[in-house]
């Protein structure tokens, strides 16, 4: 498969590197369009693919075009892209907040897939949800899904509107996780641990807890109960969390993110 990426930033290149790693796309079939001169030079020195700084008719030769630019830059990009796009090409957008309808209208093109990845895709451990226009064939959709799966896990959504919820839950989710980890590390430092020791204690705890979630045949409530003995230290912490409405505030924050995602898509 031949893939063109418009906007070869961190997320665009996370996709590109996964494609290459799993031999889904050859480097010579990877066309990287990056307007930032320093970034383009770095990509050329890495020999990451064919690197250019402008959208040209050559883009029309590729099977799939990935849109990985900032949403505010898209109007300019779409004006250039619609001049060279071919009817049989698949467009995969990983831009936040721009709907399939808007992309179809701005490009005068029907075959669109819209995806919401998250930053662990940089390590091939991402979570991506995607939706597609009704004009795409099953064969085309499977090709896109195979490519996305190389960056981690992927789920198909029949309702595009759910992508706003995905943005709030798994798209923004890594930041929530980092926020909690940071708070725990800060608590450790205030208890007297050196920075590195506090970070080790918390990060390894998080890693081990993740594997317990995935491998223990217990619900989350059962896992909590297994740690929180009656009248013990964990119970004291959980009680304070409940008094501070931690779970409620976290959920309200996620709903606030969903609301903002919906506002941006209008």
C-alpha positions, 0 to 999 in steps of 0.5 A, spaced: 500 500 500 502 507 498 500 512 503 501 519 503 501 523 510 499 530 510 502 533 517 508 529 519 508 530 526 508 526 532 502 522 531 503 522 523 509 519 524 507 514 530 502 511 524 508 511 519 513 508 523 508 502 525 506 501 518 514 500 516 515 496 523 510 491 521 511 491 513 505 494 511 508 500 507 515 500 504 519 506 506 519 508 498 511 508 498 511 513 504 510 520 502 511 525 508 508 532 507 511 537 512 511 544 511 516 545 518 523 546 515 526 543 521 522 537 522 522 536 514 530 536 515 530 531 520 525 526 517 530 527 511 536 525 515 532 519 518 530 517 511 523 516 514 520 516 507 519 521 501 519 528 504 516 534 501 514 540 503 508 542 499 502 538 497 503 536 489 499 532 484 503 526 486 499 526 492 494 523 487 498 517 486 497 514 493 492 509 495 491 512 502 492 520 505 492 521 512 490 528 514 494 529 521 495 537 521 492 541 526 484 542 525 486 550 525 490 549 519 485 544 515 482 550 511 488 551 508 490 544 507 483 542 504 484 548 499 490 545 496 488 538 497 482 538 493 485 540 487 489 533 487 485 528 490 483 522 486 476 519 486 478 512 488 483 515 494 481 513 501 482 519 506 484 517 513 483 523 518 486 523 525 484 531 526 480 532 532 473 535 532 472 535 524 467 531 522 466 526 516 461 531 513 465 537 513 471 533 510 467 531 504 464 537 503 471 541 503 474 536 499 469 534 494 470 527 496 466 521 499 471 516 501 473 518 508 475 515 515 475 519 521 479 516 527 481 518 534 488 515 536 491 517 543 499 518 544 501 511 546 500 510 539 507 512 539 509 506 542 505 501 538 500 501 544 495 506 542 487 505 543 484 508 536 476 508 535 474 510 528 468 511 524 467 511 516 463 514 511 457 510 507 461 511 501 467 506 503 467 499 501 468 493 506 475 492 503 477 499 503 475 499 511 479 493 512 485 495 509 485 502 514 483 497 520 489 493 519 493 499 518 490 502 525 491 496 528 499 496 527 499 502 532 495 498 538 488 496 538 482 499 534 475 499 534 470 501 529 464 505 531 458 505 527 456 512 530 460 517 528 457 522 534 461 517 539 467 519 537 466 525 541 466 521 547 472 517 545 476 523 545 474 525 552 475 518 554 481 514 551 483 520 547 484 525 553 485 519 557 493 518 558 493 526 561 488 523 566 492 518 568 499 522 568 495 527 572 494 521 577 501 519 577 504 525 578 499 527 584 501 520 587 509 521 586 508 528 589 505 525 595 511 520 595 516 526 595 512 530 601 513 523 605 520 524 604 522 520 598 527 522 593 524 524 586 527 517 583 524 513 588 517 516 589 517 515 581 519 508 581 514 506 587 508 509 583 510 507 576 511 500 578 505 500 582 501 502 576 504 497 571 503 491 576 496 494 577 494 494 570 496 487 569 492 485 575 486 488 571 487 484 565 489 478 568 485 477 574 478 474 574 475 479 578 471 485 577 474 492 579 470 492 586 473 485 588 480 488 586 479 494 590 476 490 596 482 485 596 487 491 597 482 495 602 482 491 609 477 493 614 479 499 618 486 499 614 490 504 611 487 503 604 480 504 607 483 510 610 485 513 603 479 511 599 474 514 605 478 521 604 477 520 596 470 519 597 469 525 601 473 529 596 468 526 591 474 524 587 470 519 582 465 524 581 470 530 579 473 525 575 467 523 571 465 530 571 471 532 568 471 527 562 464 529 561 467 536 560 472 534 555 466 530 551 462 537 551 468 541 549 469 536 543 462 536 541 463 544 541 469 544 537 466 539 531 460 544 530 
